[in-house]
Amino acid sequence: MKIIKLPFKLIAYILIAIVCILTLIVKVLVNLSTYVLGPFMLFLIGCCIFVIVKGFWSQLLIIGTLLILCVLSLFCAAWILLFLESANDNLKGFVRI
């Protein structure tokens, strides 16, 4: 039985290395993007407040959509990171058995 699982475990080791590298790259990209998107989102919130005070409702729709897209991009990046980490844990669990 161990001989049958050996090729799959070797493939799993390669996949673990690839997933670890992808996880590291995504973590770095998420951290760097928060430094860019954070001030941009604060600027958009300030623009939303200004537009609400002035009553420019069509511009509020555009700026609010940009703000929602920024939040969704960070959420999706975190979701991808969570998926990669769980895939890595599953592969490591397969190798341990």
OpenMM code with the backbone's topology and positions (N, CA, C; nanometers):
from openmm import Vec3, app, unit

residues = "MET LYS ILE ILE LYS LEU PRO PHE LYS LEU ILE ALA TYR ILE LEU ILE ALA ILE VAL CYS ILE LEU THR LEU ILE VAL LYS VAL LEU VAL ASN LEU SER THR TYR VAL LEU GLY PRO PHE MET LEU PHE LEU ILE GLY CYS CYS ILE PHE VAL ILE VAL LYS GLY PHE TRP SER GLN LEU LEU ILE ILE GLY THR LEU LEU ILE LEU CYS VAL LEU SER LEU PHE CYS ALA ALA TRP ILE LEU LEU PHE LEU GLU SER ALA ASN ASP ASN LEU LYS GLY PHE VAL ARG ILE".split()
positions = [
    Vec3(0.0821, -0.1189, 0.0000),
    Vec3(0.0000, 0.0000, 0.0000),
    Vec3(0.0867, 0.1255, 0.0000),
    Vec3(0.1968, 0.1218, 0.0748),
    Vec3(0.2838, 0.2388, 0.0793),
    Vec3(0.3491, 0.2644, -0.0557),
    Vec3(0.3769, 0.1576, -0.1307),
    Vec3(0.4392, 0.1732, -0.2618),
    Vec3(0.3422, 0.2392, -0.3595),
    Vec3(0.2145, 0.2120, -0.3443),
    Vec3(0.1144, 0.2716, -0.4325),
    Vec3(0.1010, 0.4209, -0.4046),
    Vec3(0.1096, 0.4610, -0.2792),
    Vec3(0.0943, 0.6015, -0.2431),
    Vec3(0.2207, 0.6840, -0.2678),
    Vec3(0.3336, 0.6207, -0.2857),
    Vec3(0.4605, 0.6932, -0.2989),
    Vec3(0.4614, 0.7930, -0.4146),
    Vec3(0.4197, 0.7560, -0.5363),
    Vec3(0.4208, 0.8567, -0.6437),
    Vec3(0.3280, 0.9746, -0.6144),
    Vec3(0.2128, 0.9466, -0.5511),
    Vec3(0.1205, 1.0544, -0.5191),
    Vec3(0.1775, 1.1468, -0.4116),
    Vec3(0.2528, 1.0886, -0.3179),
    Vec3(0.3149, 1.1710, -0.2154),
    Vec3(0.4256, 1.2574, -0.2752),
    Vec3(0.4989, 1.2055, -0.3718),
    Vec3(0.6016, 1.2855, -0.4377),
    Vec3(0.5393, 1.4012, -0.5154),
    Vec3(0.4278, 1.3730, -0.5815),
    Vec3(0.3563, 1.4804, -0.6508),
    Vec3(0.3022, 1.5813, -0.5503),
    Vec3(0.2576, 1.5322, -0.4352),
    Vec3(0.2051, 1.6212, -0.3316),
    Vec3(0.3139, 1.7129, -0.2780),
    Vec3(0.4368, 1.6620, -0.2646),
    Vec3(0.5468, 1.7480, -0.2192),
    Vec3(0.5717, 1.8615, -0.3184),
    Vec3(0.5666, 1.8310, -0.4462),
    Vec3(0.5853, 1.9354, -0.5476),
    Vec3(0.4715, 2.0372, -0.5405),
    Vec3(0.3491, 1.9877, -0.5245),
    Vec3(0.2349, 2.0779, -0.5132),
    Vec3(0.2415, 2.1622, -0.3864),
    Vec3(0.2921, 2.1047, -0.2774),
    Vec3(0.3078, 2.1814, -0.1534),
    Vec3(0.4058, 2.2968, -0.1750),
    Vec3(0.5147, 2.2697, -0.2446),
    Vec3(0.6120, 2.3751, -0.2718),
    Vec3(0.5509, 2.4848, -0.3582),
    Vec3(0.4756, 2.4455, -0.4606),
    Vec3(0.4138, 2.5441, -0.5491),
    Vec3(0.3108, 2.6273, -0.4744),
    Vec3(0.2290, 2.5612, -0.3936),
    Vec3(0.1255, 2.6333, -0.3188),
    Vec3(0.1886, 2.7254, -0.2142),
    Vec3(0.2982, 2.6822, -0.1521),
    Vec3(0.3671, 2.7688, -0.0551),
    Vec3(0.4221, 2.8937, -0.1228),
    Vec3(0.4786, 2.8777, -0.2408),
    Vec3(0.5303, 2.9930, -0.3141),
    Vec3(0.4169, 3.0865, -0.3540),
    Vec3(0.3060, 3.0295, -0.4028),
    Vec3(0.1906, 3.1125, -0.4382),
    Vec3(0.1334, 3.1845, -0.3168),
    Vec3(0.1287, 3.1160, -0.2032),
    Vec3(0.0789, 3.1782, -0.0808),
    Vec3(0.1676, 3.2945, -0.0394),
    Vec3(0.2969, 3.2759, -0.0479),
    Vec3(0.3901, 3.3833, -0.0133),
    Vec3(0.3734, 3.5028, -0.1069),
    Vec3(0.3592, 3.4765, -0.2356),
    Vec3(0.3420, 3.5851, -0.3326),
    Vec3(0.2122, 3.6600, -0.3063),
    Vec3(0.1040, 3.5871, -0.2798),
    Vec3(-0.0245, 3.6519, -0.2552),
    Vec3(-0.0210, 3.7322, -0.1255),
    Vec3(0.0457, 3.6796, -0.0217),
    Vec3(0.0570, 3.7552, 0.1040),
    Vec3(0.1311, 3.8864, 0.0825),
    Vec3(0.2394, 3.8821, 0.0067),
    Vec3(0.3153, 4.0039, -0.0207),
    Vec3(0.2301, 4.1022, -0.1014),
    Vec3(0.1592, 4.0523, -0.2024),
    Vec3(0.0760, 4.1399, -0.2845),
    Vec3(-0.0396, 4.2004, -0.2046),
    Vec3(-0.0984, 4.1232, -0.1152),
    Vec3(-0.2070, 4.1770, -0.0324),
    Vec3(-0.1538, 4.2853, 0.0604),
    Vec3(-0.0391, 4.2609, 0.1216),
    Vec3(0.0178, 4.3619, 0.2111),
    Vec3(0.0553, 4.4890, 0.1360),
    Vec3(0.1128, 4.4748, 0.0177),
    Vec3(0.1488, 4.5936, -0.0593),
    Vec3(0.0257, 4.6662, -0.1116),
    Vec3(-0.0755, 4.5922, -0.1511),
    Vec3(-0.1952, 4.6575, -0.2041),
    Vec3(-0.2721, 4.7319, -0.0959),
    Vec3(-0.2638, 4.6850, 0.0285),
    Vec3(-0.3324, 4.7585, 0.1345),
    Vec3(-0.2660, 4.8937, 0.1595),
    Vec3(-0.1353, 4.9026, 0.1374),
    Vec3(-0.0687, 5.0315, 0.1512),
    Vec3(-0.1110, 5.1279, 0.0412),
    Vec3(-0.1499, 5.0766, -0.0734),
    Vec3(-0.1949, 5.1616, -0.1829),
    Vec3(-0.3444, 5.1884, -0.1719),
    Vec3(-0.4218, 5.0829, -0.1484),
    Vec3(-0.5670, 5.0979, -0.1466),
    Vec3(-0.6187, 5.1668, -0.0203),
    Vec3(-0.5465, 5.1558, 0.0900),
    Vec3(-0.5921, 5.2186, 0.2141),
    Vec3(-0.6081, 5.3694, 0.2024),
    Vec3(-0.5032, 5.4421, 0.1639),
    Vec3(-0.5204, 5.5872, 0.1470),
    Vec3(-0.6198, 5.6234, 0.0359),
    Vec3(-0.6234, 5.5419, -0.0696),
    Vec3(-0.7189, 5.5674, -0.1774),
    Vec3(-0.8620, 5.5518, -0.1279),
    Vec3(-0.8855, 5.4527, -0.0438),
    Vec3(-1.0198, 5.4332, 0.0114),
    Vec3(-1.0564, 5.5461, 0.1071),
    Vec3(-0.9600, 5.5933, 0.1853),
    Vec3(-0.9877, 5.7091, 0.2716),
    Vec3(-1.0221, 5.8315, 0.1885),
    Vec3(-0.9516, 5.8507, 0.0783),
    Vec3(-0.9819, 5.9613, -0.0128),
    Vec3(-1.1228, 5.9469, -0.0705),
    Vec3(-1.1595, 5.8243, -0.1096),
    Vec3(-1.2932, 5.8015, -0.1637),
    Vec3(-1.4012, 5.8256, -0.0588),
    Vec3(-1.3758, 5.7888, 0.0662),
    Vec3(-1.4725, 5.8154, 0.1734),
    Vec3(-1.4898, 5.9659, 0.1920),
    Vec3(-1.3788, 6.0394, 0.1889),
    Vec3(-1.3873, 6.1853, 0.1972),
    Vec3(-1.4641, 6.2444, 0.0802),
    Vec3(-1.4417, 6.1892, -0.0388),
    Vec3(-1.5157, 6.2366, -0.1563),
    Vec3(-1.6644, 6.2046, -0.1430),
    Vec3(-1.6976, 6.0890, -0.0863),
    Vec3(-1.8387, 6.0531, -0.0657),
    Vec3(-1.9055, 6.1514, 0.0293),
    Vec3(-1.8361, 6.1859, 0.1354),
    Vec3(-1.8924, 6.2813, 0.2316),
    Vec3(-1.9136, 6.4178, 0.1649),
    Vec3(-1.8152, 6.4614, 0.0878),
    Vec3(-1.8268, 6.5894, 0.0182),
    Vec3(-1.9428, 6.5886, -0.0809),
    Vec3(-1.9563, 6.4792, -0.1549),
    Vec3(-2.0619, 6.4688, -0.2555),
    Vec3(-2.1992, 6.4640, -0.1890),
    Vec3(-2.2094, 6.3984, -0.0733),
    Vec3(-2.3366, 6.3945, -0.0010),
    Vec3(-2.3742, 6.5344, 0.0470),
    Vec3(-2.2758, 6.6088, 0.0987),
    Vec3(-2.3026, 6.7439, 0.1479),
    Vec3(-2.3475, 6.8350, 0.0327),
    Vec3(-2.2815, 6.8225, -0.0816),
    Vec3(-2.3156, 6.9070, -0.1962),
    Vec3(-2.4393, 6.8589, -0.2709),
    Vec3(-2.4753, 6.7323, -0.2540),
    Vec3(-2.5958, 6.6809, -0.3170),
    Vec3(-2.5769, 6.6345, -0.4600),
    Vec3(-2.4565, 6.5965, -0.4982),
    Vec3(-2.4305, 6.5438, -0.6328),
    Vec3(-2.4503, 6.3927, -0.6297),
    Vec3(-2.5726, 6.3491, -0.6523),
    Vec3(-2.6059, 6.2093, -0.6316),
    Vec3(-2.5518, 6.1184, -0.7408),
    Vec3(-2.5395, 6.1679, -0.8627),
    Vec3(-2.4841, 6.0829, -0.9687),
    Vec3(-2.3353, 6.0548, -0.9441),
    Vec3(-2.2625, 6.1547, -0.8931),
    Vec3(-2.1216, 6.1328, -0.8603),
    Vec3(-2.1071, 6.0403, -0.7390),
    Vec3(-2.2045, 6.0440, -0.6484),
    Vec3(-2.2006, 5.9548, -0.5327),
    Vec3(-2.2113, 5.8096, -0.5773),
    Vec3(-2.2914, 5.7841, -0.6787),
    Vec3(-2.3030, 5.6489, -0.7316),
    Vec3(-2.1698, 5.6003, -0.7879),
    Vec3(-2.1007, 5.6857, -0.8598),
    Vec3(-1.9716, 5.6485, -0.9200),
    Vec3(-1.8657, 5.6268, -0.8113),
    Vec3(-1.8560, 5.7204, -0.7187),
    Vec3(-1.7540, 5.7103, -0.6137),
    Vec3(-1.7850, 5.5943, -0.5191),
    Vec3(-1.9124, 5.5750, -0.4876),
    Vec3(-1.9503, 5.4625, -0.4025),
    Vec3(-1.9201, 5.3292, -0.4680),
    Vec3(-1.9404, 5.3207, -0.5995),
    Vec3(-1.9070, 5.1987, -0.6726),
    Vec3(-1.7569, 5.1723, -0.6682),
    Vec3(-1.6757, 5.2760, -0.6840),
    Vec3(-1.5301, 5.2595, -0.6729),
    Vec3(-1.4894, 5.2126, -0.5338),
    Vec3(-1.5535, 5.2672, -0.4330),
    Vec3(-1.5225, 5.2273, -0.2956),
    Vec3(-1.5609, 5.0819, -0.2703),
    Vec3(-1.6754, 5.0406, -0.3190),
    Vec3(-1.7183, 4.9016, -0.3035),
    Vec3(-1.6252, 4.8075, -0.3787),
    Vec3(-1.5793, 4.8472, -0.4969),
    Vec3(-1.4853, 4.7640, -0.5732),
    Vec3(-1.3520, 4.7489, -0.5008),
    Vec3(-1.3063, 4.8546, -0.4343),
    Vec3(-1.1822, 4.8451, -0.3558),
    Vec3(-1.1981, 4.7469, -0.2403),
    Vec3(-1.3094, 4.7552, -0.1705),
    Vec3(-1.3340, 4.6644, -0.0579),
    Vec3(-1.3454, 4.5209, -0.1085),
    Vec3(-1.4168, 4.5008, -0.2201),
    Vec3(-1.4323, 4.3668, -0.2754),
    Vec3(-1.2999, 4.3090, -0.3242),
    Vec3(-1.2124, 4.3934, -0.3782),
    Vec3(-1.0830, 4.3420, -0.4233),
    Vec3(-0.9992, 4.2929, -0.3056),
    Vec3(-1.0017, 4.3650, -0.1946),
    Vec3(-0.9290, 4.3194, -0.0760),
    Vec3(-0.9923, 4.1935, -0.0173),
    Vec3(-1.1246, 4.1871, -0.0188),
    Vec3(-1.1934, 4.0692, 0.0324),
    Vec3(-1.1613, 3.9465, -0.0526),
    Vec3(-1.1624, 3.9625, -0.1847),
    Vec3(-1.1320, 3.8499, -0.2734),
    Vec3(-0.9871, 3.8044, -0.2583),
    Vec3(-0.8964, 3.8987, -0.2392),
    Vec3(-0.7565, 3.8620, -0.2189),
    Vec3(-0.7402, 3.7822, -0.0895),
    Vec3(-0.8101, 3.8230, 0.0151),
    Vec3(-0.8039, 3.7482, 0.1407),
    Vec3(-0.8674, 3.6100, 0.1252),
    Vec3(-0.9738, 3.5999, 0.0463),
    Vec3(-1.0389, 3.4712, 0.0227),
    Vec3(-0.9474, 3.3772, -0.0544),
    Vec3(-0.8758, 3.4302, -0.1534),
    Vec3(-0.7793, 3.3487, -0.2291),
    Vec3(-0.6679, 3.3009, -0.1371),
    Vec3(-0.6207, 3.3878, -0.0497),
    Vec3(-0.5162, 3.3506, 0.0453),
    Vec3(-0.5642, 3.2400, 0.1396),
    Vec3(-0.6867, 3.2503, 0.1862),
    Vec3(-0.7435, 3.1474, 0.2720),
    Vec3(-0.7567, 3.0143, 0.1980),
    Vec3(-0.7978, 3.0189, 0.0725),
    Vec3(-0.8101, 2.8974, -0.0080),
    Vec3(-0.6741, 2.8308, -0.0285),
    Vec3(-0.5703, 2.9100, -0.0571),
    Vec3(-0.4368, 2.8536, -0.0760),
    Vec3(-0.3841, 2.7901, 0.0524),
    Vec3(-0.4085, 2.8556, 0.1660),
    Vec3(-0.3612, 2.7991, 0.2925),
    Vec3(-0.4346, 2.6695, 0.3273),
    Vec3(-0.5644, 2.6627, 0.2989),
    Vec3(-0.6359, 2.5386, 0.3286),
    Vec3(-0.5940, 2.4271, 0.2324),
    Vec3(-0.5659, 2.4610, 0.1070),
    Vec3(-0.5165, 2.3598, 0.0134),
    Vec3(-0.3804, 2.3080, 0.0578),
    Vec3(-0.2966, 2.3964, 0.1081),
    Vec3(-0.1655, 2.3559, 0.1582),
    Vec3(-0.1802, 2.2632, 0.2796),
    Vec3(-0.2722, 2.2959, 0.3690),
    Vec3(-0.2954, 2.2092, 0.4857),
    Vec3(-0.3483, 2.0725, 0.4444),
    Vec3(-0.4369, 2.0696, 0.3459),
    Vec3(-0.4896, 1.9417, 0.2983),
    Vec3(-0.3802, 1.8568, 0.2345),
    Vec3(-0.2919, 1.9189, 0.1575),
    Vec3(-0.1814, 1.8443, 0.0967),
    Vec3(-0.0854, 1.7905, 0.2031),
    Vec3(-0.0585, 1.8717, 0.3042),
    Vec3(0.0289, 1.8258, 0.4116),
    Vec3(-0.0352, 1.7117, 0.4895),
    Vec3(-0.1661, 1.7176, 0.5080),
    Vec3(-0.2357, 1.6080, 0.5737),
    Vec3(-0.2303, 1.4798, 0.4919),
    Vec3(-0.2372, 1.4915, 0.3596),
    Vec3(-0.2285, 1.3740, 0.2737),
    Vec3(-0.0906, 1.3105, 0.2836),
    Vec3(0.0125, 1.3932, 0.2913),
    Vec3(0.1493, 1.3393, 0.2979),
    Vec3(0.1737, 1.2705, 0.4313),
    Vec3(0.1136, 1.3193, 0.5391),
    Vec3(0.1354, 1.2603, 0.6714),
    Vec3(0.0697, 1.1242, 0.6873),
    Vec3(-0.0360, 1.0993, 0.6129),
    Vec3(-0.1075, 0.9709, 0.6274),
    Vec3(-0.0261, 0.8581, 0.5692),
] * unit.nanometer
topology = app.Topology()
chain = topology.addChain("A")
for resn in residues:
    res = topology.addResidue(resn, chain)
    for name in ("N", "CA", "C"):
        topology.addAtom(name, app.Element.getBySymbol(name[0]), res)
